[in-house]
């Protein structure tokens, strides 16, 4: 890791992280995904260049992504709520099940191999991309979001999968809420708050799980790398309002198609990493 001392290399890394932050912040505001859908694959591809051992690459990418999602999701949720698009009663009702899912998903993510996390990320991203890309804006299984047991099951699923993938909840939450009767704008706004509920406990879990791991690079607290955090967070927070503005100005169908394109690209990249 001696090359990390090279000023040119450090400048290039800073530029890459800044661009990653701008992209993830824009997506956080636009799609309610917390930016992790961009951050995880980017970090996963950058970490080998830093000579980080393969055994910790994916977990470090997921943990670092979860940490960066915290401030971005807070900003995104506040701005969406200010526009009146957030379903606050539904959000409050799903908090307990989301937290249960986060705990379960984090424990699983900690114990499985990195390749398993990559496969989960790629598979879920591809399924969601297909759903969002080939269904209309009003494609629904029912007209109102479920109550009772089914609602809690959905909350556990969203929280668990999101914690394993290092994402904020929108990647899974937006399409599920949409097909269960929640309008797309409300789904995006509400899922932006899911990111806060998911990222904070999950990031703490990844910090605890990786604490003292000798394979981790310098400036890491558990599976959260502070270099990535410090560079991505400021640029993502700058860009988040751009995404929120776009979310309330473009058509709902265009919003779904944009979501599908980004998820499809992400899935292809992750699948490629598994087979090569």
C-alpha positions as CSV (number, residue, x, y, z in Angstrom):
1,X,0.0,0.0,0.0
2,X,3.1,2.3,-0.4
3,X,1.5,3.8,-3.5
4,X,-1.1,5.4,-1.3
5,X,1.6,8.0,-0.4
6,X,1.9,9.1,-4.0
7,X,0.3,12.6,-4.3
8,X,-0.8,11.9,-7.9
9,X,-2.5,8.7,-6.8
10,X,-4.1,10.4,-3.9
11,X,-5.4,13.2,-6.1
12,X,-6.8,10.7,-8.6
13,X,-8.5,8.8,-5.7
14,X,-10.0,12.0,-4.4
15,X,-11.4,12.9,-7.8
16,X,-12.9,9.5,-8.2
17,X,-14.5,9.6,-4.7
18,X,-15.8,13.1,-5.3
19,X,-17.4,12.1,-8.6
20,X,-18.9,9.0,-6.9
21,X,-20.3,11.2,-4.2
22,X,-21.9,13.6,-6.7
23,X,-23.5,10.7,-8.6
24,X,-24.7,9.0,-5.4
25,X,-26.1,12.2,-4.0
26,X,-28.0,12.9,-7.1
27,X,-29.5,9.4,-7.1
28,X,-30.3,9.7,-3.4
29,X,-32.5,12.7,-4.0
30,X,-33.9,11.5,-7.4
31,X,-34.7,7.8,-6.6
32,X,-34.7,7.6,-2.8
33,X,-32.0,4.9,-2.9
34,X,-29.5,6.5,-0.5
35,X,-26.7,6.4,-3.1
36,X,-25.5,2.9,-2.1
37,X,-26.6,1.4,-5.4
38,X,-23.7,3.5,-6.9
39,X,-21.3,3.6,-4.0
40,X,-21.0,-0.2,-3.4
41,X,-20.0,-1.3,-7.0
42,X,-17.7,1.7,-7.4
43,X,-15.9,1.0,-4.1
44,X,-15.9,-2.7,-4.9
45,X,-14.0,-2.0,-8.1
46,X,-11.7,0.6,-6.6
47,X,-10.6,-1.4,-3.5
48,X,-8.5,-3.9,-5.5
49,X,-6.5,-1.0,-6.8
50,X,-5.6,-0.2,-3.2
51,X,-4.3,-3.7,-2.6
52,X,-7.0,-4.4,-0.1
53,X,-7.3,-8.2,0.4
54,X,-10.2,-9.8,-1.5
55,X,-11.5,-11.3,1.7
56,X,-12.7,-7.9,3.0
57,X,-13.4,-6.0,-0.2
58,X,-17.2,-6.5,-0.4
59,X,-17.8,-6.1,3.3
60,X,-15.7,-2.9,3.3
61,X,-17.6,-1.6,0.4
62,X,-21.0,-2.3,2.0
63,X,-19.9,-1.0,5.4
64,X,-18.5,2.2,4.0
65,X,-21.5,2.7,1.8
66,X,-23.9,2.4,4.8
67,X,-21.9,5.0,6.6
68,X,-22.0,7.5,3.8
69,X,-25.8,6.9,3.4
70,X,-26.5,8.3,6.9
71,X,-26.1,12.0,6.2
72,X,-27.3,11.8,2.6
73,X,-30.6,10.1,3.6
74,X,-31.2,12.6,6.3
75,X,-30.9,15.5,3.9
76,X,-33.0,13.7,1.2
77,X,-35.8,12.7,3.7
78,X,-36.0,16.3,5.1
79,X,-36.4,17.8,1.6
80,X,-38.9,15.2,0.4
81,X,-40.9,15.7,3.6
82,X,-40.8,19.5,3.1
83,X,-42.5,19.0,-0.2
84,X,-45.3,16.9,1.4
85,X,-44.7,13.8,-0.5
86,X,-43.7,11.5,2.4
87,X,-46.3,9.0,3.9
88,X,-45.4,9.6,7.5
89,X,-48.0,7.3,9.1
90,X,-46.8,4.4,6.9
91,X,-43.2,5.2,7.7
92,X,-43.9,5.1,11.5
93,X,-45.8,1.9,11.2
94,X,-42.9,0.2,9.4
95,X,-40.0,1.3,11.7
96,X,-40.1,-1.8,14.0
97,X,-40.1,-4.3,11.1
98,X,-37.4,-2.4,9.2
99,X,-35.2,-2.5,12.3
100,X,-35.7,-6.3,12.8
101,X,-34.8,-6.8,9.1
102,X,-31.6,-4.6,9.5
103,X,-30.4,-6.7,12.5
104,X,-31.0,-10.0,10.6
105,X,-29.5,-8.8,7.4
106,X,-26.4,-7.3,9.1
107,X,-25.8,-10.5,11.0
108,X,-26.0,-12.6,7.8
109,X,-23.8,-10.1,5.9
110,X,-21.1,-10.3,8.6
111,X,-20.9,-14.1,8.5
112,X,-21.2,-15.0,4.8
113,X,-18.4,-14.7,2.2
114,X,-18.0,-11.5,0.2
115,X,-19.0,-13.3,-3.0
116,X,-22.4,-14.1,-1.4
117,X,-23.0,-10.4,-0.8
118,X,-22.0,-9.6,-4.4
119,X,-24.4,-12.3,-5.7
120,X,-27.3,-10.9,-3.5
121,X,-26.6,-7.4,-4.7
122,X,-26.5,-8.4,-8.3
123,X,-29.6,-10.6,-8.2
124,X,-31.8,-8.1,-6.3
125,X,-30.7,-5.2,-8.5
126,X,-31.5,-7.1,-11.7
127,X,-35.0,-8.2,-10.5
128,X,-35.9,-4.6,-9.5
129,X,-34.5,-3.2,-12.7
130,X,-36.7,-5.6,-14.8
131,X,-39.8,-4.7,-12.7
132,X,-39.2,-1.0,-13.0
133,X,-38.2,-1.1,-16.6
134,X,-41.0,-3.2,-18.0
135,X,-44.0,-2.1,-16.0
136,X,-46.0,1.1,-16.3
137,X,-46.1,3.8,-13.7
138,X,-49.4,2.5,-12.3
139,X,-48.6,-1.2,-12.4
140,X,-49.9,-2.5,-9.1
141,X,-50.8,-5.8,-7.4
142,X,-53.2,-4.0,-5.2
143,X,-54.5,-0.4,-4.6
144,X,-53.5,0.1,-1.0
145,X,-50.4,-0.8,1.0
146,X,-50.9,-3.9,3.2
147,X,-51.6,-3.7,6.9
148,X,-50.9,-6.1,9.7
149,X,-48.6,-9.1,9.2
150,X,-47.9,-8.7,5.5
151,X,-46.8,-5.1,6.1
152,X,-44.3,-6.3,8.8
153,X,-43.0,-9.0,6.5
154,X,-42.4,-6.4,3.8
155,X,-40.6,-4.2,6.3
156,X,-38.3,-7.1,7.5
157,X,-37.5,-7.9,3.9
158,X,-36.7,-4.4,2.9
159,X,-34.5,-3.8,6.0
160,X,-32.7,-7.2,5.7
161,X,-31.9,-7.0,2.0
162,X,-30.9,-3.4,2.2
163,X,-28.5,-4.0,5.1
164,X,-26.9,-6.9,3.1
165,X,-26.5,-4.8,0.0
166,X,-25.3,-1.6,1.7
167,X,-28.1,0.5,0.3
168,X,-30.6,2.9,1.9
169,X,-33.9,1.0,1.3
170,X,-35.1,2.7,-1.8
171,X,-33.8,0.1,-4.2
172,X,-36.1,-2.5,-2.7
173,X,-38.6,-0.2,-1.0
174,X,-39.6,1.9,-4.0
175,X,-40.8,-0.9,-6.3
176,X,-42.4,-2.9,-3.5
177,X,-44.3,0.2,-2.2
178,X,-45.3,1.1,-5.8
179,X,-46.7,-2.3,-6.7
180,X,-48.6,-2.4,-3.4
181,X,-50.4,0.7,-4.2
182,X,-48.2,3.6,-3.1
183,X,-47.8,6.3,-5.8
184,X,-44.2,6.5,-7.2
185,X,-43.5,10.0,-5.8
186,X,-44.7,9.1,-2.3
187,X,-42.8,5.8,-2.5
188,X,-39.5,7.6,-3.4
189,X,-40.1,10.2,-0.6
190,X,-41.0,7.6,2.1
191,X,-38.1,5.3,1.1
192,X,-35.7,8.1,1.5
193,X,-36.4,8.0,5.2
194,X,-36.0,4.2,5.2
195,X,-32.3,5.0,4.5
196,X,-31.9,6.7,7.9
197,X,-33.5,3.7,9.8
198,X,-31.5,1.2,7.9
199,X,-28.0,2.8,7.6
200,X,-27.4,3.8,11.2
201,X,-27.8,0.4,12.9
202,X,-26.3,-1.5,10.0
203,X,-23.2,0.7,9.8
204,X,-22.7,0.3,13.6
205,X,-23.0,-3.5,13.0
206,X,-20.3,-3.4,10.3
207,X,-18.0,-1.3,12.4
208,X,-18.3,-3.8,15.3
209,X,-17.9,-6.9,13.1
210,X,-14.7,-5.6,11.4
211,X,-13.1,-4.1,14.5
212,X,-9.5,-5.1,14.7
213,X,-9.4,-7.1,11.5
214,X,-5.8,-7.0,10.3
215,X,-6.7,-7.2,6.7
216,X,-8.4,-3.9,6.6
217,X,-6.6,-0.8,5.1
218,X,-5.5,2.2,7.1
219,X,-8.1,4.7,8.3
220,X,-10.7,2.0,8.8
221,X,-13.1,1.7,11.7
222,X,-14.3,-1.9,11.3
223,X,-15.6,-2.3,7.8
224,X,-16.1,1.5,7.4
225,X,-13.2,3.2,5.6
226,X,-12.9,6.8,6.7
227,X,-11.1,8.0,3.6
228,X,-14.0,7.0,1.4
229,X,-16.5,8.4,3.9
230,X,-14.7,11.8,4.1
231,X,-14.5,12.2,0.4
232,X,-17.9,10.9,-0.6
233,X,-20.2,12.5,2.0
234,X,-19.5,16.2,1.3
235,X,-20.0,15.8,-2.5
236,X,-23.0,13.6,-2.1
237,X,-24.7,16.1,0.2
238,X,-24.1,18.9,-2.3
239,X,-25.7,16.9,-5.1
240,X,-28.7,15.5,-3.1
241,X,-30.9,18.6,-3.6
242,X,-30.3,18.4,-7.4
243,X,-31.8,14.9,-7.3
244,X,-34.8,16.0,-5.2
245,X,-35.5,18.8,-7.6
246,X,-35.4,16.4,-10.6
247,X,-37.7,14.0,-8.8
248,X,-40.4,16.6,-8.6
249,X,-40.0,18.0,-12.1
250,X,-39.7,14.9,-14.4
251,X,-42.6,12.6,-15.2
252,X,-43.3,9.6,-12.9
253,X,-42.7,7.2,-15.8
254,X,-39.3,8.7,-16.6
255,X,-38.5,8.3,-13.0
256,X,-39.2,4.6,-13.1
257,X,-37.2,4.2,-16.3
258,X,-34.2,6.1,-14.9
259,X,-34.4,3.8,-11.8
260,X,-34.4,0.7,-14.0
261,X,-31.4,1.8,-16.1
262,X,-29.2,2.5,-13.2
263,X,-30.1,-0.7,-11.4
264,X,-29.6,-2.7,-14.6
265,X,-26.1,-1.3,-15.1
266,X,-25.2,-2.0,-11.5
267,X,-26.4,-5.6,-11.7
268,X,-24.4,-6.2,-14.9
269,X,-21.2,-4.8,-13.3
270,X,-21.6,-7.0,-10.3
271,X,-22.4,-10.2,-12.2
272,X,-19.3,-9.5,-14.4
273,X,-17.2,-9.3,-11.2
274,X,-18.4,-12.7,-10.1
275,X,-17.7,-14.5,-13.4
276,X,-14.3,-13.0,-14.1
